[in-house]
Amino acid sequence: MTPPRPAPLRFADRARKWLPLLALTLLFQASLHFNAFRILGKGHTEAYDAYSFDLMRKTIEEQASRPLLYPLVFGPGTPYFSQLGLHGRSLYWLYRALGSPAPETFYASVNFVLALLMALLLSAFFLEARKRFGTWPVAIAAGLTALSPYLVALASETYWVMFLSFTPFVAAFCLYPRVQRGELARWKFLAVLGLSVLVKSLCGYEFTSTVLLAPCVAILFHETTETLQPRRLVKLLVLPSVAMIAGFATAMVLHLTQIYVLHGEEGLQGLRSSAELRTGGSGYNNLTMQVVAPEVLSQMRLQRELLANQTGVELPDRLFTKATEGYRRVVFFRLLSHLWLPAFALPGVRLGMPTDAPRASIAMGTVMAALLAAAAFTRRRRNPGEQVLFHVSALSLLAFLAPFSWLILAKGHMVFHPFINGILFHVPALLLGNLALGLLLARAMPAVFSAYAVAARVVGGRWQAPEGTVEANRRGLARGHLLLAATVLGLAWAVYPPTSRLITPSSLTDENWENGIHRLQAGFFVEDQSRLASIRTGATLTFAGSGMRKLSKLDGRDVWVEGPVLDPATDGAPNFVRVEFGWSQNRQNRWVGAIALGSIGIGLLLLGLFRTVLRAGRRPTPATEGSAPANGS
């Protein structure tokens, strides 16, 4: 007899299976492609989208006259030796197959598809995590990830195809549990990792070391700490590493073959020179000192001035100039600056650039993960929940080795590409960090709700506690409120509104303006007046060429400053102007600070109140002593 066929899934069952994927995908697509939460303003289109479109438009226009193997070009007729350019050639074939539509329409469609692919990858990651941690932690983590400025800025860009940098990590994270259960052959798992690295490398070698290390973190995520003995650890990671390195090596061989066929020995020398520059060769030393060192020094002096204005402490200028006197010092401080890149931002802030964000910084996330891991480590053997939190927090710390590996090994790329390097920390450190924060918040909420319920029953005299229950609840509630206070502190600091903003003068040039700079007076104007919100007279503006100036007058889109006339070449578009409007000049800052401190104070007061009430609840009850129930008074 043939076994009975399983009953088909009902519509409700199918909906419950696919609805979470649909909901997460819509959330991420709305944020990453449509900027629905208004994380970025016009600076996103001007700085990222226009640059990416310009490169790909030139590729589409010029590929028709190039040989079959010709790579993506960097400028008219100039070969770009640093990558094979598979995505440029593929887009050209797709463009021709669609009948050569208008480049703007084609590019917008490709942007939509690339953002959708990133949304699907992120959804797959969080749905796999949901199987282990439940809905609420994952919902919180997904919400925080959707508010990431760098994801919004780079997820849909055609030139960088960022979803490929996430693919090996997400593939390892989602497929490895099937390997553990015996549902997927290990060789197929290794083949997927190797192929994903191969495709990523053929489209660009950015973040190679991070891309290779991130899947190893994903594998460790699914292993328990008890089973990670040194010998087993090596066994788990060797084969996946070999498969991914093989994918990278295959891409490099194909790239070298392409370069040699098209350009001979000269092309190979060009590729070698490019690799040396990106990894910090001597060719970048002079350029770093000429271009990057003044920028780093300007940023450090700006922080010095803010510190002096807000605290009255004025550090000696020599301390900052000495920090930028050598190539290695400049590289070191540029490396440290990545710790202050934003992890997520407030909805509706309309940032001009991802770096112009509330200070939910990577450094603060690192400290928070370390504190979580340390706290959970002390209790991991007595409480399985603490074991899970320790595992995730510790791995989010370990995951920082992946982005920093690229920032150190490819320091030449790191120094000159700070505008895209922020995406590194999402693979996989910030994804796991958001998951740890989701676990923390999800565990704090029941403690808070139960605290109010218990207090209400005690005060109302309707609660009779069995022996030992009050003491257990008292300790649990104390931990819950301390956890809540720490969470409120962390989130209030994370969503702290920015005290600085990057704005760009208009690119208009006529008889009165040049690159947005007035020809006769010290002033400029912007296209988007909303970028000037919350800025008041007296704010400090730092220009790329003229340095610091005080804001003297705002007139609509026109910004007037003190001092001599600005330089259109060094101060005008496309250069950025950093506006420092300070704590005392921003009412929103004061409100958020007051709410943050007030929340912490209220949390501590509630903790003391509940401890008092619960101790009162330990008085004898009518069942034992015949007295009236404790009313908490």
Salt bridges, closest charged atoms under 4 A:
ASP13 OD2 - ARG10 NE 3.43
ASP13 OD1 - ARG16 NH2 2.43
ASP54 OD1 - ARG57 NH2 2.55
ASP54 OD2 - LYS58 NZ 3.31
GLU61 OE2 - ARG57 NH1 3.50
GLU62 OE1 - ARG66 NH2 3.84
GLU128 OE1 - LYS131 NZ 3.35
GLU183 OE1 - ARG178 NE 3.86
GLU183 OE2 - ARG181 NE 3.05
GLU206 OE1 - LYS200 NZ 3.95
GLU223 OE1 - ARG232 NH2 2.87
GLU295 OE1 - ARG334 NH2 3.45
GLU314 OE2 - ARG304 NH2 3.20
ASP317 OD1 - ARG301 NE 2.96
GLU325 OE2 - ARG318 NH1 2.73
ASP356 OD2 - ARG531 NH2 2.81
GLU386 OE2 - ARG379 NE 3.97
GLU386 OE2 - ARG443 NH2 3.21
GLU471 OE2 - ARG474 NH2 2.66
GLU471 OE2 - ARG475 NE 3.09
GLU471 OE1 - ARG618 NH1 3.46
GLU514 OE1 - ARG519 NH1 3.31
GLU527 OE1 - ARG557 NH1 3.57
